[in-house]
Amino acid sequence: DGYPQLSAYERKRLKNITENAKFFASLKLHEVAARLRKIATKGQTNVTKRAKPKKAEDETVRRRSMRLQRVEPSGIPMLEVPAQPGAEEEYPQVPAGPLPMVPENQLENSKLTEDLLTTWMRISETKPDGTEKRTCDMKRYQYSLNSMVLSEDNVKKVVKNRICSIAIHPSESTIFVAAGDKYGQIGLWNVNCKTEEGAHVFIPHNYSVNCMHFSPFNPAHLLSLSHDALRCGDVTRAVFDEIYRSEESLSSFDFLEDNASTAIVGYWDGNVAVVDRRTPGTSLELSANIGFKITRTVHVHPVNKQYFIAAGSVDVCIYDVRYLKSDGNKPVSTLKGHTKSVASAYFSPVTGNRVVTVCADDKLSSLSPTIAVLSTFRHNNNTGRWLTRFRAIWDPKQEDCFVVGSMARPRQIEIFQDTGKLLHSFYNVDCLGSVCSINVVHPSKNILVGGNSSGRLHVF
């Protein structure tokens, strides 16, 4: 009404603006906004702010197990790199030098141990009648294979852990077997003794017994090789002598002479060494770099003893020991054909004109050192980490036939001709239910021994 110059529309508009201003003023929005800002800045911190952590001295100590603290029950801190699981608690560390031939159970069954060692000594005094290596025709040979059976009495656990090597005594009157396991145990078993006392366990090594042989010159001597030492168990003196000790890890060995006085030794780092048992002390005669990354097996030619074959990564090579030097060694012959790591390579027993190899590429090969590959065929060698790798070994009585473990079911041990033909499968569903990775064949009798990863031997 105080603006007569305005039109009716303008007066109406101004009136609405005035009334709206009074209405919003009555709401006191500026105070609400200020209060909301205060809540947003102050109240928000009260809602989301986390409590300050207590000082270290005020905090209660949380209980942690000794295992997580890596502390022994005695309070002594554990080593950063633990020893082999269970090995230290079960078996004390074996010292260097000669060890008495006393079984694991000490003197509890001393009379029974004496009986076992007396049997070993007695059968070692008798030389086998047929010392010459012989072969027979294939039909007759297959007939002998079919006659070999496994009974419950001929299955026995002789060591506690996984078997890594087996040796069989050449006696033709008594079946006497030695088995070496993963933690340095050697089990001796008189198979003809059908009682529990027929086997005893000795601990001459700290680590896995990778290779064992009864001396071909004197079977009263059992030579065994572990990662750190090569020993000779002499039953006539009831002692495990130390022949060679090394700071490097040893993998295998073989005799360079018929009298077993010298040996070629392989290392896991690829080198080889010559050891002479007649030399005083435990040192080597020669160390040679042959250019391998790994040397898993070494084997001496049965006729021309100056030659040995070494198998390692992808390499399979033959060397002349007479020309070995510390470095720059060249092979006499190189056998080609494998694409992955080779587990073993061995000369045939009579002439040495063949070589059988086992490889991680799931192949078995029969080769000639002078010609080339005779046959290669597929074979499941995928044993995994819990089983010892397969090693194909020749039957000492047959020039062209070899034995190897099998992953097939029912569990079995297979024997092949060098052509790749499967001649026979040894199995018994009642007595053999495991993989026998390591096998050995008697040099003159129809006897086969297979060892599994639980320390059990099976004698066909």
C-alpha positions as CSV (number, residue, x, y, z in Angstrom):
1,D,0.0,0.0,0.0
2,G,3.0,2.3,0.4
3,Y,3.8,2.0,-3.3
4,P,0.8,3.5,-5.2
5,Q,2.9,3.8,-8.4
6,L,3.2,0.0,-8.7
7,S,0.8,-2.0,-10.7
8,A,-1.5,-4.6,-9.0
9,Y,0.8,-7.5,-10.2
10,E,3.9,-5.8,-8.9
11,R,2.2,-5.1,-5.5
12,K,1.1,-8.7,-5.3
13,R,4.7,-10.0,-6.1
14,L,6.3,-7.7,-3.5
15,K,3.8,-8.9,-0.9
16,N,4.7,-12.5,-1.5
17,I,8.4,-11.8,-1.2
18,T,7.8,-10.0,2.1
19,E,5.7,-12.8,3.5
20,N,8.2,-15.5,2.4
21,A,11.1,-13.5,4.0
22,K,9.2,-13.3,7.3
23,F,8.4,-17.0,7.1
24,F,12.1,-18.0,6.5
25,A,13.2,-15.6,9.3
26,S,10.8,-17.3,11.7
27,L,12.5,-20.6,10.9
28,K,16.0,-19.3,12.0
29,L,17.7,-21.3,9.3
30,H,21.1,-19.6,9.9
31,E,21.1,-21.0,13.4
32,V,20.2,-24.5,12.2
33,A,23.0,-24.3,9.6
34,A,25.5,-23.2,12.2
35,R,24.4,-26.0,14.5
36,L,24.7,-28.6,11.6
37,R,28.2,-27.4,10.8
38,K,29.1,-27.7,14.4
39,I,27.7,-31.3,14.5
40,A,29.5,-32.1,11.2
41,T,32.9,-31.0,12.5
42,K,32.7,-31.9,16.1
43,G,30.2,-34.7,16.3
44,Q,31.7,-36.6,13.3
45,T,35.1,-37.0,15.1
46,N,33.3,-38.4,18.1
47,V,31.6,-41.1,16.0
48,T,34.5,-42.3,13.8
49,K,37.6,-41.5,15.7
50,R,39.4,-44.7,16.9
51,A,40.9,-44.9,20.3
52,K,44.6,-44.1,20.4
53,P,46.8,-47.2,20.8
54,K,48.2,-47.8,24.2
55,K,51.8,-47.2,24.9
56,A,54.0,-50.3,24.7
57,E,54.7,-50.3,28.4
58,D,50.9,-50.3,29.2
59,E,50.1,-53.1,26.7
60,T,49.7,-56.7,28.0
61,V,52.1,-59.2,26.4
62,R,50.4,-61.6,24.0
63,R,51.2,-65.3,24.6
64,R,53.1,-67.0,21.7
65,S,53.9,-70.6,21.4
66,M,57.5,-71.8,21.5
67,R,57.2,-73.2,18.1
68,L,56.3,-69.8,16.6
69,Q,59.1,-68.2,18.6
70,R,61.5,-70.9,17.2
71,V,62.7,-71.7,20.7
72,E,63.5,-75.2,22.0
73,P,61.7,-76.2,25.3
74,S,65.0,-75.6,27.0
75,G,64.9,-71.9,26.0
76,I,67.7,-72.1,23.4
77,P,66.9,-70.4,20.1
78,M,66.6,-72.8,17.2
79,L,68.8,-72.7,14.1
80,E,67.5,-70.7,11.1
81,V,67.9,-73.8,8.9
82,P,66.4,-76.8,10.7
83,A,68.0,-80.2,10.4
84,Q,66.4,-83.1,8.6
85,P,62.9,-83.7,10.1
86,G,63.1,-86.2,12.9
87,A,66.5,-87.3,12.1
88,E,68.3,-85.5,14.9
89,E,65.9,-86.7,17.5
90,E,65.9,-90.3,16.4
91,Y,69.6,-90.7,15.5
92,P,72.5,-88.9,17.0
93,Q,75.1,-87.5,14.7
94,V,77.6,-90.1,13.6
95,P,81.2,-89.1,14.2
96,A,84.0,-89.3,11.6
97,G,86.4,-92.2,11.7
98,P,85.8,-96.0,12.3
99,L,82.6,-97.0,13.9
100,P,81.9,-100.3,15.7
101,M,79.4,-102.6,14.0
102,V,76.8,-102.4,16.7
103,P,73.1,-102.3,15.8
104,E,70.7,-99.5,16.6
105,N,69.3,-101.3,19.6
106,Q,72.8,-101.6,21.1
107,L,73.4,-104.7,23.2
108,E,69.8,-105.8,23.9
109,N,70.0,-108.6,21.3
110,S,73.8,-109.0,21.2
111,K,73.5,-112.8,20.7
112,L,71.1,-112.4,17.8
113,T,73.4,-109.8,16.2
114,E,76.3,-112.1,16.5
115,D,74.4,-114.8,14.7
116,L,73.6,-112.4,11.8
117,L,77.2,-111.2,11.5
118,T,78.5,-114.8,11.8
119,T,76.3,-115.8,8.9
120,W,77.6,-113.0,6.8
121,M,81.2,-114.0,7.6
122,R,80.6,-117.7,6.9
123,I,78.9,-117.2,3.5
124,S,81.7,-114.7,2.5
125,E,84.4,-117.5,2.9
126,T,82.8,-119.6,0.2
127,K,83.4,-118.5,-3.3
128,P,80.6,-118.9,-5.9
129,D,81.1,-121.9,-8.2
130,G,80.2,-120.1,-11.5
131,T,82.2,-116.9,-11.4
132,E,82.0,-116.4,-15.2
133,K,79.1,-114.4,-16.5
134,R,76.7,-116.4,-18.6
135,T,73.6,-115.9,-20.7
136,C,70.9,-118.3,-21.8
137,D,68.4,-118.3,-24.7
138,M,65.3,-116.1,-24.2
139,K,62.8,-118.9,-23.8
140,R,64.7,-120.5,-21.1
141,Y,65.3,-117.2,-19.5
142,Q,61.5,-116.3,-19.5
143,Y,60.8,-119.7,-18.0
144,S,63.1,-118.9,-15.1
145,L,61.4,-115.6,-14.6
146,N,58.0,-117.2,-14.5
147,S,59.2,-119.5,-11.7
148,M,60.1,-116.6,-9.4
149,V,57.4,-115.9,-6.8
150,L,56.9,-113.7,-3.8
151,S,55.7,-115.1,-0.5
152,E,54.7,-113.4,2.8
153,D,57.8,-114.7,4.5
154,N,60.0,-112.9,2.0
155,V,58.6,-109.4,2.8
156,K,60.2,-107.5,5.6
157,K,60.7,-103.9,6.9
158,V,64.4,-103.7,7.4
159,V,64.9,-99.9,7.8
160,K,62.7,-97.2,9.1
161,N,62.6,-94.8,6.1
162,R,62.7,-94.6,2.3
163,I,65.1,-97.1,0.7
164,C,67.7,-95.4,-1.5
165,S,70.0,-98.3,-2.3
166,I,70.2,-102.2,-2.1
167,A,73.0,-104.7,-2.3
168,I,72.8,-108.5,-2.4
169,H,75.5,-110.9,-1.3
170,P,76.8,-113.2,-4.0
171,S,76.3,-116.3,-1.8
172,E,74.5,-119.2,-3.5
173,S,73.5,-120.8,-0.3
174,T,72.0,-117.9,1.7
175,I,70.0,-114.9,0.6
176,F,71.7,-112.0,2.4
177,V,70.6,-108.5,1.6
178,A,71.6,-104.9,2.7
179,A,69.3,-101.9,2.3
180,G,70.3,-98.2,2.9
181,D,67.7,-95.6,3.8
182,K,67.2,-91.8,3.7
183,Y,68.6,-91.1,7.1
184,G,71.8,-93.2,7.1
185,Q,70.5,-96.5,8.3
186,I,71.7,-99.8,6.8
187,G,69.5,-102.8,7.4
188,L,71.1,-106.3,7.1
189,W,68.6,-109.2,6.5
190,N,69.2,-112.9,6.4
191,V,66.2,-113.8,4.3
192,N,66.6,-117.6,5.1
193,C,66.1,-116.8,8.8
194,K,62.3,-116.8,9.0
195,T,62.1,-115.1,12.4
196,E,62.0,-111.5,13.5
197,E,65.6,-111.7,14.5
198,G,66.7,-112.2,10.9
199,A,67.3,-108.5,10.4
200,H,69.2,-105.8,12.3
201,V,69.7,-102.1,11.7
202,F,73.0,-100.2,11.9
203,I,73.6,-96.4,11.6
204,P,77.0,-95.8,10.0
205,H,76.0,-92.6,8.1
206,N,74.3,-89.2,8.9
207,Y,72.5,-88.8,5.5
208,S,70.9,-90.9,2.8
209,V,72.8,-94.0,1.7
210,N,72.8,-93.4,-2.0
211,C,74.9,-96.3,-3.2
212,M,76.0,-99.7,-1.8
213,H,78.0,-102.7,-3.1
214,F,79.4,-105.9,-1.6
215,S,83.0,-106.0,-2.7
216,P,83.3,-108.4,-5.7
217,F,86.8,-109.4,-4.4
218,N,85.8,-109.9,-0.8
219,P,82.1,-110.0,0.0
220,A,82.9,-109.7,3.7
221,H,83.2,-106.0,2.9
222,L,80.1,-103.9,2.3
223,L,80.9,-100.5,0.9
224,S,78.3,-97.8,1.4
225,L,78.2,-94.1,0.2
226,S,76.3,-91.3,1.8
227,H,76.5,-87.5,1.2
228,D,79.5,-87.0,3.3
229,A,81.5,-90.3,3.4
230,L,82.3,-93.6,1.7
231,R,82.6,-96.4,4.3
232,C,83.5,-100.1,4.3
233,G,81.7,-102.4,6.7
234,D,84.2,-105.1,7.5
235,V,82.4,-108.0,9.2
236,T,85.7,-109.8,10.0
237,R,86.6,-106.9,12.3
238,A,83.0,-105.8,13.1
239,V,83.7,-102.2,12.1
240,F,82.6,-99.6,9.6
241,D,85.8,-98.1,8.3
242,E,85.9,-94.6,6.7
243,I,87.5,-94.7,3.3
244,Y,86.8,-91.2,2.1
245,R,85.3,-88.1,3.7
246,S,84.2,-85.0,1.7
247,E,82.8,-81.6,2.4
248,E,81.0,-81.8,-0.9
249,S,77.9,-84.0,-1.4
250,L,78.6,-87.5,-2.8
251,S,76.1,-89.3,-5.1
252,S,77.4,-92.7,-6.2
253,F,80.5,-94.8,-6.7
254,D,81.8,-97.9,-8.5
255,F,84.9,-100.1,-8.4
256,L,87.6,-99.4,-11.0
257,E,89.4,-102.7,-10.5
258,D,88.4,-106.4,-9.8
259,N,90.2,-106.2,-6.5
260,A,88.0,-103.3,-5.4
261,S,91.0,-101.3,-4.2
262,T,90.1,-98.1,-6.2
263,A,86.8,-96.5,-7.0
264,I,85.3,-93.7,-9.1
265,V,83.1,-91.4,-7.0
266,G,80.4,-89.0,-8.3
267,Y,79.4,-85.7,-6.7
268,W,76.0,-84.0,-6.8
269,D,77.8,-80.8,-8.1
270,G,78.9,-82.7,-11.2
271,N,82.5,-83.5,-10.5
272,V,84.0,-87.0,-10.1
273,A,86.9,-88.3,-8.0
274,V,89.3,-91.2,-7.8
275,V,89.7,-92.9,-4.4
276,D,92.3,-95.5,-3.5
277,R,91.5,-97.6,-0.4
278,R,95.2,-98.5,0.0
279,T,96.2,-94.9,0.6
280,P,96.3,-93.9,4.3
281,G,93.8,-91.4,5.5
282,T,90.4,-90.4,4.0
283,S,91.5,-88.1,1.1
284,L,91.1,-88.6,-2.6
285,E,93.7,-89.2,-5.3
286,L,92.2,-87.0,-8.0
287,S,89.2,-84.6,-8.4
288,A,88.1,-83.9,-12.0
289,N,85.6,-81.5,-13.5
290,I,83.8,-83.3,-16.3
291,G,81.5,-80.4,-17.2
292,F,78.3,-81.8,-15.6
293,K,75.9,-79.8,-13.5
294,I,74.9,-82.9,-11.6
295,T,76.4,-86.4,-11.6
296,R,73.8,-88.9,-10.3
297,T,75.4,-92.2,-11.2
298,V,78.8,-93.5,-12.3
299,H,79.4,-97.0,-13.6
300,V,82.6,-98.8,-14.8
301,H,82.8,-100.8,-18.0
302,P,82.7,-104.6,-17.0
303,V,85.6,-105.5,-19.4
304,N,87.6,-102.4,-20.1
305,K,87.9,-101.0,-16.6
306,Q,89.5,-97.8,-17.7
307,Y,86.2,-96.5,-19.0
308,F,83.3,-95.3,-16.9
309,I,79.9,-93.8,-17.8
310,A,78.5,-90.8,-16.0
311,A,74.8,-89.7,-16.0
312,G,73.5,-86.4,-14.8
313,S,71.3,-83.6,-16.1
314,V,70.7,-84.2,-19.8
315,D,74.2,-85.7,-20.2
316,V,75.3,-89.3,-20.6
317,C,79.0,-89.5,-21.3
318,I,81.8,-92.1,-21.3
319,Y,85.3,-91.1,-20.0
320,D,88.7,-92.7,-19.8
321,V,89.9,-92.6,-16.2
322,R,93.6,-92.7,-17.4
323,Y,93.3,-89.2,-18.9
324,L,91.3,-87.5,-16.2
325,K,92.7,-84.2,-15.0
326,S,91.4,-81.5,-12.7
327,D,89.7,-79.5,-15.5
328,G,89.0,-79.5,-19.2
329,N,88.1,-83.2,-19.5
330,K,86.6,-84.4,-22.8
331,P,84.4,-87.5,-23.1
332,V,85.3,-90.5,-25.2
333,S,81.7,-90.8,-26.3
334,T,78.5,-88.9,-25.7
335,L,75.1,-90.6,-25.8
336,K,72.3,-88.4,-27.1
337,G,68.6,-88.7,-27.0
338,H,67.2,-87.4,-23.7
339,T,65.7,-84.0,-23.1
340,K,65.4,-83.9,-19.3
341,S,67.4,-85.1,-16.3
342,V,68.8,-88.6,-16.5
343,A,68.4,-90.7,-13.3
344,S,70.9,-93.5,-14.2
345,A,73.0,-95.1,-16.9
346,Y,74.6,-98.5,-16.7
347,F,76.7,-100.7,-18.9
348,S,75.4,-104.2,-19.8
349,P,77.0,-106.8,-17.5
350,V,78.8,-109.2,-19.9
351,T,80.3,-107.2,-22.8
352,G,79.4,-103.6,-21.8
353,N,78.3,-103.1,-25.4
354,R,74.9,-101.7,-24.3
355,V,73.8,-98.9,-22.0
356,V,70.4,-98.5,-20.3
357,T,69.2,-95.1,-19.2
358,V,66.2,-93.8,-17.2
359,C,65.1,-90.2,-17.8
360,A,62.5,-87.8,-16.4
361,D,61.1,-87.4,-19.9
362,D,59.3,-90.7,-19.2
363,K,61.6,-92.7,-21.5
364,L,63.8,-95.7,-21.2
365,S,66.6,-96.0,-23.7
366,S,68.9,-98.9,-24.7
367,L,72.0,-97.5,-26.4
368,S,75.2,-98.6,-27.9
369,P,78.4,-96.6,-27.1
370,T,79.6,-97.0,-30.6
371,I,76.4,-97.1,-32.8
372,A,73.7,-94.9,-31.1
373,V,70.2,-95.6,-29.8
374,L,69.1,-99.2,-30.1
375,S,65.6,-98.6,-28.8
376,T,63.7,-95.9,-26.9
377,F,60.2,-96.4,-25.5
378,R,57.9,-94.6,-23.1
379,H,57.8,-95.6,-19.5
380,N,56.1,-93.7,-16.6
381,N,59.0,-92.5,-14.5
382,N,57.0,-89.8,-12.7
383,T,57.8,-91.0,-9.2
384,G,57.2,-87.6,-7.6
385,R,59.0,-86.2,-4.5
386,W,58.1,-89.0,-2.0
387,L,59.5,-91.9,-4.0
388,T,63.1,-92.7,-4.9
389,R,63.7,-92.2,-8.6
390,F,63.7,-95.3,-10.8
391,R,67.1,-96.8,-11.8
392,A,67.0,-99.5,-14.6
393,I,69.6,-102.2,-13.8
394,W,70.8,-105.1,-16.0
395,D,70.3,-108.6,-14.9
396,P,73.9,-109.7,-14.3
397,K,73.1,-113.2,-15.8
398,Q,71.7,-111.8,-19.0
399,E,73.4,-109.4,-21.4
400,D,70.3,-107.9,-23.0
401,C,67.6,-107.7,-20.2
402,F,67.1,-105.1,-17.5
403,V,64.8,-104.6,-14.5
404,V,63.1,-101.3,-13.5
405,G,60.4,-100.2,-11.1
406,S,56.8,-99.4,-12.2
407,M,54.0,-97.0,-11.5
408,A,51.5,-99.5,-12.9
409,R,48.7,-101.2,-10.9
410,P,48.7,-103.7,-9.5
411,R,52.1,-102.7,-8.1
412,Q,54.9,-104.6,-9.9
413,I,58.5,-104.7,-11.0
414,E,59.1,-105.0,-14.7
415,I,61.8,-106.7,-16.8
416,F,62.4,-105.6,-20.4
417,Q,64.5,-106.8,-23.3
418,D,66.9,-104.2,-24.8
419,T,64.5,-104.0,-27.8
420,G,61.8,-102.5,-25.5
421,K,59.8,-105.7,-25.2
422,L,58.3,-106.4,-21.8
423,L,59.3,-109.9,-20.8
424,H,57.8,-110.3,-17.4
425,S,56.1,-108.4,-14.6
426,F,56.8,-109.5,-11.0
427,Y,53.7,-108.9,-8.8
428,N,51.7,-110.3,-6.0
429,V,48.5,-108.5,-5.0
430,D,48.6,-109.9,-1.5
431,C,52.2,-109.2,-0.7
432,L,53.2,-106.3,-2.9
433,G,51.1,-103.1,-2.7
434,S,53.7,-100.4,-3.1
435,V,56.1,-99.0,-5.7
436,C,59.6,-100.6,-5.6
437,S,61.9,-97.9,-7.0
438,I,65.2,-99.6,-6.2
439,N,65.9,-103.2,-7.2
440,V,68.8,-105.6,-7.3
441,V,69.3,-109.0,-9.0
442,H,71.4,-111.8,-7.7
443,P,74.6,-112.4,-9.8
444,S,74.1,-116.1,-10.2
445,K,70.7,-117.2,-8.8
446,N,67.1,-116.4,-9.9
447,I,66.5,-113.9,-7.1
448,L,65.1,-110.4,-7.4
449,V,64.9,-107.9,-4.5
450,G,62.8,-104.7,-4.6
451,G,62.7,-101.9,-2.0
452,N,60.0,-99.3,-1.4
453,S,59.7,-96.0,0.3
454,S,58.7,-97.3,3.7
455,G,61.8,-99.4,4.2
456,R,60.4,-102.7,3.1
457,L,62.1,-105.3,1.0
458,H,60.4,-107.8,-1.3
459,V,62.3,-110.9,-2.4
460,F,61.1,-112.8,-5.5
